[in-house]
């Protein structure tokens, strides 16, 4: 239970910082910011696994770390903005 709560709190912080770094219009409030941070952590996990830097199972809901999660959230937001501009 504490692992899930910790993941959500870290996700909220990481998502908020990523939104501050990548300027633009993102939909949603607190829950979307939290989802961006948690998704950024999973992106960082899978990129790290692809590069051979991380190991383990993503279902444990353990964040890979603050900086990698932030980088993953920034990548997610940049991808979102790229798709949004492309569809206009």
Secondary structure by P-SEA (a helix, b strand, c coil): caaaaaaaaaaaaaaaaaaaaccccccccaaaaaaaaaaaaaaaaaaaaaaccccccccccccccaaaaaaaaaaaaaaaaaaaaaac
